[in-house]
Amino acid sequence: MSAARSVLSRVRAYLRYRDTVAQLSRLSDRDLADLGISRSDIRGIARV
């Protein structure tokens, strides 16, 4: 059961990561700049 929970946890984390990247990618460059984020930072920020 523990292995299944681990896999499920990793899948959920990946889905959150993917959703965060998608949401941040939809923002304009100006909106990202207001947040102090550059487009090249999006993937790194989403991993945190």
mmCIF file as Biopython writes it, N, C-alpha, C and O atoms, coordinates in Angstrom:
data_model
#
loop_
_atom_site.group_PDB
_atom_site.id
_atom_site.type_symbol
_atom_site.label_atom_id
_atom_site.label_alt_id
_atom_site.label_comp_id
_atom_site.label_asym_id
_atom_site.label_entity_id
_atom_site.label_seq_id
_atom_site.pdbx_PDB_ins_code
_atom_site.Cartn_x
_atom_site.Cartn_y
_atom_site.Cartn_z
_atom_site.occupancy
_atom_site.B_iso_or_equiv
_atom_site.auth_seq_id
_atom_site.auth_asym_id
_atom_site.pdbx_PDB_model_num
ATOM 1   N N  . MET A ? 1  ? 0.825  -1.195 0.000   1.0 0.0 1  A 1 
ATOM 2   C CA . MET A ? 1  ? 0.000  0.000  0.000   1.0 0.0 1  A 1 
ATOM 3   C C  . MET A ? 1  ? 0.865  1.254  0.000   1.0 0.0 1  A 1 
ATOM 4   O O  . MET A ? 1  ? 0.504  2.257  -0.614  1.0 0.0 1  A 1 
ATOM 5   N N  . SER A ? 2  ? 1.991  1.204  0.675   1.0 0.0 2  A 1 
ATOM 6   C CA . SER A ? 2  ? 2.885  2.351  0.767   1.0 0.0 2  A 1 
ATOM 7   C C  . SER A ? 2  ? 3.417  2.760  -0.606  1.0 0.0 2  A 1 
ATOM 8   O O  . SER A ? 2  ? 3.532  3.951  -0.897  1.0 0.0 2  A 1 
ATOM 9   N N  . ALA A ? 3  ? 3.736  1.796  -1.438  1.0 0.0 3  A 1 
ATOM 10  C CA . ALA A ? 3  ? 4.243  2.093  -2.788  1.0 0.0 3  A 1 
ATOM 11  C C  . ALA A ? 3  ? 3.166  2.790  -3.609  1.0 0.0 3  A 1 
ATOM 12  O O  . ALA A ? 3  ? 3.458  3.724  -4.356  1.0 0.0 3  A 1 
ATOM 13  N N  . ALA A ? 4  ? 1.941  2.346  -3.475  1.0 0.0 4  A 1 
ATOM 14  C CA . ALA A ? 4  ? 0.832  2.958  -4.214  1.0 0.0 4  A 1 
ATOM 15  C C  . ALA A ? 4  ? 0.625  4.405  -3.752  1.0 0.0 4  A 1 
ATOM 16  O O  . ALA A ? 4  ? 0.362  5.284  -4.573  1.0 0.0 4  A 1 
ATOM 17  N N  . ARG A ? 5  ? 0.738  4.649  -2.479  1.0 0.0 5  A 1 
ATOM 18  C CA . ARG A ? 5  ? 0.599  6.013  -1.959  1.0 0.0 5  A 1 
ATOM 19  C C  . ARG A ? 5  ? 1.725  6.904  -2.467  1.0 0.0 5  A 1 
ATOM 20  O O  . ARG A ? 5  ? 1.509  8.073  -2.785  1.0 0.0 5  A 1 
ATOM 21  N N  . SER A ? 6  ? 2.917  6.343  -2.541  1.0 0.0 6  A 1 
ATOM 22  C CA . SER A ? 6  ? 4.061  7.100  -3.037  1.0 0.0 6  A 1 
ATOM 23  C C  . SER A ? 6  ? 3.857  7.499  -4.501  1.0 0.0 6  A 1 
ATOM 24  O O  . SER A ? 6  ? 4.121  8.636  -4.892  1.0 0.0 6  A 1 
ATOM 25  N N  . VAL A ? 7  ? 3.388  6.554  -5.291  1.0 0.0 7  A 1 
ATOM 26  C CA . VAL A ? 7  ? 3.128  6.837  -6.704  1.0 0.0 7  A 1 
ATOM 27  C C  . VAL A ? 7  ? 2.032  7.874  -6.834  1.0 0.0 7  A 1 
ATOM 28  O O  . VAL A ? 7  ? 2.158  8.816  -7.617  1.0 0.0 7  A 1 
ATOM 29  N N  . LEU A ? 8  ? 0.972  7.714  -6.084  1.0 0.0 8  A 1 
ATOM 30  C CA . LEU A ? 8  ? -0.135 8.662  -6.126  1.0 0.0 8  A 1 
ATOM 31  C C  . LEU A ? 8  ? 0.322  10.062 -5.706  1.0 0.0 8  A 1 
ATOM 32  O O  . LEU A ? 8  ? -0.091 11.057 -6.301  1.0 0.0 8  A 1 
ATOM 33  N N  . SER A ? 9  ? 1.154  10.131 -4.705  1.0 0.0 9  A 1 
ATOM 34  C CA . SER A ? 9  ? 1.680  11.415 -4.240  1.0 0.0 9  A 1 
ATOM 35  C C  . SER A ? 9  ? 2.514  12.082 -5.332  1.0 0.0 9  A 1 
ATOM 36  O O  . SER A ? 9  ? 2.406  13.290 -5.546  1.0 0.0 9  A 1 
ATOM 37  N N  . ARG A ? 10 ? 3.340  11.306 -6.019  1.0 0.0 10 A 1 
ATOM 38  C CA . ARG A ? 10 ? 4.176  11.852 -7.095  1.0 0.0 10 A 1 
ATOM 39  C C  . ARG A ? 10 ? 3.322  12.317 -8.270  1.0 0.0 10 A 1 
ATOM 40  O O  . ARG A ? 10 ? 3.618  13.344 -8.881  1.0 0.0 10 A 1 
ATOM 41  N N  . VAL A ? 11 ? 2.285  11.584 -8.585  1.0 0.0 11 A 1 
ATOM 42  C CA . VAL A ? 11 ? 1.390  11.977 -9.677  1.0 0.0 11 A 1 
ATOM 43  C C  . VAL A ? 11 ? 0.690  13.283 -9.325  1.0 0.0 11 A 1 
ATOM 44  O O  . VAL A ? 11 ? 0.597  14.181 -10.162 1.0 0.0 11 A 1 
ATOM 45  N N  . ARG A ? 12 ? 0.204  13.395 -8.111  1.0 0.0 12 A 1 
ATOM 46  C CA . ARG A ? 12 ? -0.456 14.627 -7.679  1.0 0.0 12 A 1 
ATOM 47  C C  . ARG A ? 12 ? 0.499  15.812 -7.720  1.0 0.0 12 A 1 
ATOM 48  O O  . ARG A ? 12 ? 0.120  16.902 -8.149  1.0 0.0 12 A 1 
ATOM 49  N N  . ALA A ? 13 ? 1.733  15.605 -7.276  1.0 0.0 13 A 1 
ATOM 50  C CA . ALA A ? 13 ? 2.732  16.682 -7.298  1.0 0.0 13 A 1 
ATOM 51  C C  . ALA A ? 13 ? 3.014  17.110 -8.732  1.0 0.0 13 A 1 
ATOM 52  O O  . ALA A ? 13 ? 3.148  18.303 -9.003  1.0 0.0 13 A 1 
ATOM 53  N N  . TYR A ? 14 ? 3.108  16.155 -9.653  1.0 0.0 14 A 1 
ATOM 54  C CA . TYR A ? 14 ? 3.351  16.493 -11.049 1.0 0.0 14 A 1 
ATOM 55  C C  . TYR A ? 14 ? 2.177  17.269 -11.639 1.0 0.0 14 A 1 
ATOM 56  O O  . TYR A ? 14 ? 2.374  18.231 -12.382 1.0 0.0 14 A 1 
ATOM 57  N N  . LEU A ? 15 ? 0.970  16.857 -11.312 1.0 0.0 15 A 1 
ATOM 58  C CA . LEU A ? 15 ? -0.213 17.561 -11.825 1.0 0.0 15 A 1 
ATOM 59  C C  . LEU A ? 15 ? -0.280 18.988 -11.295 1.0 0.0 15 A 1 
ATOM 60  O O  . LEU A ? 15 ? -0.656 19.902 -12.029 1.0 0.0 15 A 1 
ATOM 61  N N  . ARG A ? 16 ? 0.084  19.190 -10.020 1.0 0.0 16 A 1 
ATOM 62  C CA . ARG A ? 16 ? 0.146  20.548 -9.464  1.0 0.0 16 A 1 
ATOM 63  C C  . ARG A ? 16 ? 1.207  21.366 -10.184 1.0 0.0 16 A 1 
ATOM 64  O O  . ARG A ? 16 ? 0.977  22.528 -10.520 1.0 0.0 16 A 1 
ATOM 65  N N  . TYR A ? 17 ? 2.372  20.764 -10.422 1.0 0.0 17 A 1 
ATOM 66  C CA . TYR A ? 17 ? 3.455  21.442 -11.140 1.0 0.0 17 A 1 
ATOM 67  C C  . TYR A ? 17 ? 2.984  21.865 -12.528 1.0 0.0 17 A 1 
ATOM 68  O O  . TYR A ? 17 ? 3.169  23.013 -12.934 1.0 0.0 17 A 1 
ATOM 69  N N  . ARG A ? 18 ? 2.381  20.939 -13.242 1.0 0.0 18 A 1 
ATOM 70  C CA . ARG A ? 18 ? 1.921  21.220 -14.606 1.0 0.0 18 A 1 
ATOM 71  C C  . ARG A ? 18 ? 0.868  22.316 -14.627 1.0 0.0 18 A 1 
ATOM 72  O O  . ARG A ? 18 ? 0.874  23.170 -15.513 1.0 0.0 18 A 1 
ATOM 73  N N  . ASP A ? 19 ? -0.030 22.295 -13.662 1.0 0.0 19 A 1 
ATOM 74  C CA . ASP A ? 19 ? -1.074 23.319 -13.575 1.0 0.0 19 A 1 
ATOM 75  C C  . ASP A ? 19 ? -0.471 24.688 -13.251 1.0 0.0 19 A 1 
ATOM 76  O O  . ASP A ? 19 ? -0.879 25.702 -13.817 1.0 0.0 19 A 1 
ATOM 77  N N  . THR A ? 20 ? 0.495  24.709 -12.344 1.0 0.0 20 A 1 
ATOM 78  C CA . THR A ? 20 ? 1.146  25.973 -11.992 1.0 0.0 20 A 1 
ATOM 79  C C  . THR A ? 20 ? 1.880  26.561 -13.190 1.0 0.0 20 A 1 
ATOM 80  O O  . THR A ? 20 ? 1.782  27.761 -13.448 1.0 0.0 20 A 1 
ATOM 81  N N  . VAL A ? 21 ? 2.617  25.727 -13.925 1.0 0.0 21 A 1 
ATOM 82  C CA . VAL A ? 21 ? 3.318  26.191 -15.126 1.0 0.0 21 A 1 
ATOM 83  C C  . VAL A ? 21 ? 2.313  26.754 -16.126 1.0 0.0 21 A 1 
ATOM 84  O O  . VAL A ? 21 ? 2.546  27.813 -16.708 1.0 0.0 21 A 1 
ATOM 85  N N  . ALA A ? 22 ? 1.214  26.064 -16.326 1.0 0.0 22 A 1 
ATOM 86  C CA . ALA A ? 22 ? 0.205  26.515 -17.288 1.0 0.0 22 A 1 
ATOM 87  C C  . ALA A ? 22 ? -0.393 27.862 -16.869 1.0 0.0 22 A 1 
ATOM 88  O O  . ALA A ? 22 ? -0.562 28.756 -17.697 1.0 0.0 22 A 1 
ATOM 89  N N  . GLN A ? 23 ? -0.709 27.997 -15.589 1.0 0.0 23 A 1 
ATOM 90  C CA . GLN A ? 23 ? -1.308 29.243 -15.120 1.0 0.0 23 A 1 
ATOM 91  C C  . GLN A ? 23 ? -0.339 30.416 -15.233 1.0 0.0 23 A 1 
ATOM 92  O O  . GLN A ? 23 ? -0.717 31.497 -15.684 1.0 0.0 23 A 1 
ATOM 93  N N  . LEU A ? 24 ? 0.896  30.206 -14.829 1.0 0.0 24 A 1 
ATOM 94  C CA . LEU A ? 24 ? 1.878  31.290 -14.920 1.0 0.0 24 A 1 
ATOM 95  C C  . LEU A ? 24 ? 2.192  31.628 -16.369 1.0 0.0 24 A 1 
ATOM 96  O O  . LEU A ? 24 ? 2.425  32.791 -16.700 1.0 0.0 24 A 1 
ATOM 97  N N  . SER A ? 25 ? 2.200  30.632 -17.226 1.0 0.0 25 A 1 
ATOM 98  C CA . SER A ? 25 ? 2.497  30.863 -18.640 1.0 0.0 25 A 1 
ATOM 99  C C  . SER A ? 25 ? 1.427  31.701 -19.317 1.0 0.0 25 A 1 
ATOM 100 O O  . SER A ? 25 ? 1.705  32.385 -20.303 1.0 0.0 25 A 1 
ATOM 101 N N  . ARG A ? 26 ? 0.215  31.655 -18.802 1.0 0.0 26 A 1 
ATOM 102 C CA . ARG A ? 26 ? -0.877 32.442 -19.385 1.0 0.0 26 A 1 
ATOM 103 C C  . ARG A ? 26 ? -0.795 33.930 -19.032 1.0 0.0 26 A 1 
ATOM 104 O O  . ARG A ? 26 ? -1.436 34.760 -19.677 1.0 0.0 26 A 1 
ATOM 105 N N  . LEU A ? 27 ? -0.006 34.262 -18.011 1.0 0.0 27 A 1 
ATOM 106 C CA . LEU A ? 27 ? 0.127  35.659 -17.611 1.0 0.0 27 A 1 
ATOM 107 C C  . LEU A ? 27 ? 0.945  36.422 -18.648 1.0 0.0 27 A 1 
ATOM 108 O O  . LEU A ? 27 ? 1.807  35.856 -19.321 1.0 0.0 27 A 1 
ATOM 109 N N  . SER A ? 28 ? 0.660  37.706 -18.763 1.0 0.0 28 A 1 
ATOM 110 C CA . SER A ? 28 ? 1.428  38.554 -19.675 1.0 0.0 28 A 1 
ATOM 111 C C  . SER A ? 28 ? 2.808  38.825 -19.064 1.0 0.0 28 A 1 
ATOM 112 O O  . SER A ? 28 ? 3.018  38.630 -17.867 1.0 0.0 28 A 1 
ATOM 113 N N  . ASP A ? 29 ? 3.732  39.274 -19.900 1.0 0.0 29 A 1 
ATOM 114 C CA . ASP A ? 29 ? 5.069  39.611 -19.408 1.0 0.0 29 A 1 
ATOM 115 C C  . ASP A ? 29 ? 4.986  40.708 -18.354 1.0 0.0 29 A 1 
ATOM 116 O O  . ASP A ? 29 ? 5.746  40.705 -17.385 1.0 0.0 29 A 1 
ATOM 117 N N  . ARG A ? 30 ? 4.068  41.637 -18.545 1.0 0.0 30 A 1 
ATOM 118 C CA . ARG A ? 30 ? 3.910  42.728 -17.572 1.0 0.0 30 A 1 
ATOM 119 C C  . ARG A ? 30 ? 3.420  42.195 -16.225 1.0 0.0 30 A 1 
ATOM 120 O O  . ARG A ? 30 ? 3.922  42.595 -15.174 1.0 0.0 30 A 1 
ATOM 121 N N  . ASP A ? 31 ? 2.437  41.290 -16.260 1.0 0.0 31 A 1 
ATOM 122 C CA . ASP A ? 31 ? 1.937  40.704 -15.014 1.0 0.0 31 A 1 
ATOM 123 C C  . ASP A ? 31 ? 3.044  39.917 -14.308 1.0 0.0 31 A 1 
ATOM 124 O O  . ASP A ? 31 ? 3.189  39.999 -13.089 1.0 0.0 31 A 1 
ATOM 125 N N  . LEU A ? 32 ? 3.811  39.167 -15.071 1.0 0.0 32 A 1 
ATOM 126 C CA . LEU A ? 32 ? 4.918  38.414 -14.482 1.0 0.0 32 A 1 
ATOM 127 C C  . LEU A ? 32 ? 5.938  39.366 -13.857 1.0 0.0 32 A 1 
ATOM 128 O O  . LEU A ? 32 ? 6.435  39.116 -12.759 1.0 0.0 32 A 1 
ATOM 129 N N  . ALA A ? 33 ? 6.245  40.455 -14.560 1.0 0.0 33 A 1 
ATOM 130 C CA . ALA A ? 33 ? 7.199  41.428 -14.037 1.0 0.0 33 A 1 
ATOM 131 C C  . ALA A ? 33 ? 6.682  42.043 -12.737 1.0 0.0 33 A 1 
ATOM 132 O O  . ALA A ? 33 ? 7.461  42.281 -11.814 1.0 0.0 33 A 1 
ATOM 133 N N  . ASP A ? 34 ? 5.389  42.298 -12.656 1.0 0.0 34 A 1 
ATOM 134 C CA . ASP A ? 34 ? 4.807  42.832 -11.418 1.0 0.0 34 A 1 
ATOM 135 C C  . ASP A ? 34 ? 5.010  41.868 -10.253 1.0 0.0 34 A 1 
ATOM 136 O O  . ASP A ? 34 ? 5.138  42.286 -9.102  1.0 0.0 34 A 1 
ATOM 137 N N  . LEU A ? 35 ? 5.039  40.582 -10.564 1.0 0.0 35 A 1 
ATOM 138 C CA . LEU A ? 35 ? 5.256  39.558 -9.537  1.0 0.0 35 A 1 
ATOM 139 C C  . LEU A ? 35 ? 6.733  39.287 -9.292  1.0 0.0 35 A 1 
ATOM 140 O O  . LEU A ? 35 ? 7.087  38.529 -8.388  1.0 0.0 35 A 1 
ATOM 141 N N  . GLY A ? 36 ? 7.597  39.905 -10.095 1.0 0.0 36 A 1 
ATOM 142 C CA . GLY A ? 36 ? 9.033  39.684 -9.954  1.0 0.0 36 A 1 
ATOM 143 C C  . GLY A ? 36 ? 9.495  38.380 -10.556 1.0 0.0 36 A 1 
ATOM 144 O O  . GLY A ? 36 ? 10.492 37.803 -10.120 1.0 0.0 36 A 1 
ATOM 145 N N  . ILE A ? 37 ? 8.761  37.907 -11.570 1.0 0.0 37 A 1 
ATOM 146 C CA . ILE A ? 37 ? 9.063  36.626 -12.201 1.0 0.0 37 A 1 
ATOM 147 C C  . ILE A ? 37 ? 9.367  36.865 -13.675 1.0 0.0 37 A 1 
ATOM 148 O O  . ILE A ? 37 ? 8.652  37.604 -14.353 1.0 0.0 37 A 1 
ATOM 149 N N  . SER A ? 38 ? 10.424 36.240 -14.162 1.0 0.0 38 A 1 
ATOM 150 C CA . SER A ? 38 ? 10.667 36.287 -15.602 1.0 0.0 38 A 1 
ATOM 151 C C  . SER A ? 38 ? 10.140 34.981 -16.198 1.0 0.0 38 A 1 
ATOM 152 O O  . SER A ? 38 ? 9.991  33.983 -15.494 1.0 0.0 38 A 1 
ATOM 153 N N  . ARG A ? 39 ? 9.869  35.000 -17.468 1.0 0.0 39 A 1 
ATOM 154 C CA . ARG A ? 39 ? 9.306  33.827 -18.124 1.0 0.0 39 A 1 
ATOM 155 C C  . ARG A ? 39 ? 10.222 32.610 -17.966 1.0 0.0 39 A 1 
ATOM 156 O O  . ARG A ? 39 ? 9.746  31.479 -17.873 1.0 0.0 39 A 1 
ATOM 157 N N  . SER A ? 40 ? 11.522 32.844 -17.937 1.0 0.0 40 A 1 
ATOM 158 C CA . SER A ? 40 ? 12.465 31.726 -17.802 1.0 0.0 40 A 1 
ATOM 159 C C  . SER A ? 40 ? 12.474 31.133 -16.387 1.0 0.0 40 A 1 
ATOM 160 O O  . SER A ? 40 ? 13.018 30.049 -16.176 1.0 0.0 40 A 1 
ATOM 161 N N  . ASP A ? 41 ? 11.883 31.830 -15.430 1.0 0.0 41 A 1 
ATOM 162 C CA . ASP A ? 41 ? 11.831 31.351 -14.042 1.0 0.0 41 A 1 
ATOM 163 C C  . ASP A ? 41 ? 10.624 30.462 -13.751 1.0 0.0 41 A 1 
ATOM 164 O O  . ASP A ? 41 ? 10.573 29.817 -12.703 1.0 0.0 41 A 1 
ATOM 165 N N  . ILE A ? 42 ? 9.670  30.420 -14.649 1.0 0.0 42 A 1 
ATOM 166 C CA . ILE A ? 42 ? 8.395  29.775 -14.365 1.0 0.0 42 A 1 
ATOM 167 C C  . ILE A ? 42 ? 8.569  28.321 -13.933 1.0 0.0 42 A 1 
ATOM 168 O O  . ILE A ? 42 ? 8.016  27.924 -12.907 1.0 0.0 42 A 1 
ATOM 169 N N  . ARG A ? 43 ? 9.312  27.527 -14.674 1.0 0.0 43 A 1 
ATOM 170 C CA . ARG A ? 43 ? 9.447  26.105 -14.328 1.0 0.0 43 A 1 
ATOM 171 C C  . ARG A ? 43 ? 10.120 25.894 -12.971 1.0 0.0 43 A 1 
ATOM 172 O O  . ARG A ? 43 ? 9.727  25.013 -12.206 1.0 0.0 43 A 1 
ATOM 173 N N  . GLY A ? 44 ? 11.124 26.701 -12.684 1.0 0.0 44 A 1 
ATOM 174 C CA . GLY A ? 44 ? 11.795 26.588 -11.398 1.0 0.0 44 A 1 
ATOM 175 C C  . GLY A ? 44 ? 10.899 26.968 -10.242 1.0 0.0 44 A 1 
ATOM 176 O O  . GLY A ? 44 ? 10.918 26.322 -9.195  1.0 0.0 44 A 1 
ATOM 177 N N  . ILE A ? 45 ? 10.119 28.009 -10.427 1.0 0.0 45 A 1 
ATOM 178 C CA . ILE A ? 45 ? 9.196  28.446 -9.384  1.0 0.0 45 A 1 
ATOM 179 C C  . ILE A ? 45 ? 8.114  27.404 -9.158  1.0 0.0 45 A 1 
ATOM 180 O O  . ILE A ? 45 ? 7.708  27.156 -8.023  1.0 0.0 45 A 1 
ATOM 181 N N  . ALA A ? 46 ? 7.652  26.798 -10.233 1.0 0.0 46 A 1 
ATOM 182 C CA . ALA A ? 46 ? 6.585  25.794 -10.120 1.0 0.0 46 A 1 
ATOM 183 C C  . ALA A ? 46 ? 7.063  24.553 -9.372  1.0 0.0 46 A 1 
ATOM 184 O O  . ALA A ? 46 ? 6.248  23.845 -8.782  1.0 0.0 46 A 1 
ATOM 185 N N  . ARG A ? 47 ? 8.346  24.279 -9.383  1.0 0.0 47 A 1 
ATOM 186 C CA . ARG A ? 47 ? 8.867  23.099 -8.703  1.0 0.0 47 A 1 
ATOM 187 C C  . ARG A ? 47 ? 8.952  23.273 -7.189  1.0 0.0 47 A 1 
ATOM 188 O O  . ARG A ? 47 ? 9.043  22.293 -6.450  1.0 0.0 47 A 1 
ATOM 189 N N  . VAL A ? 48 ? 8.922  24.507 -6.740  1.0 0.0 48 A 1 
ATOM 190 C CA . VAL A ? 48 ? 9.094  24.768 -5.303  1.0 0.0 48 A 1 
ATOM 191 C C  . VAL A ? 48 ? 7.893  24.397 -4.515  1.0 0.0 48 A 1 
ATOM 192 O O  . VAL A ? 48 ? 7.881  24.557 -3.295  1.0 0.0 48 A 1 
#
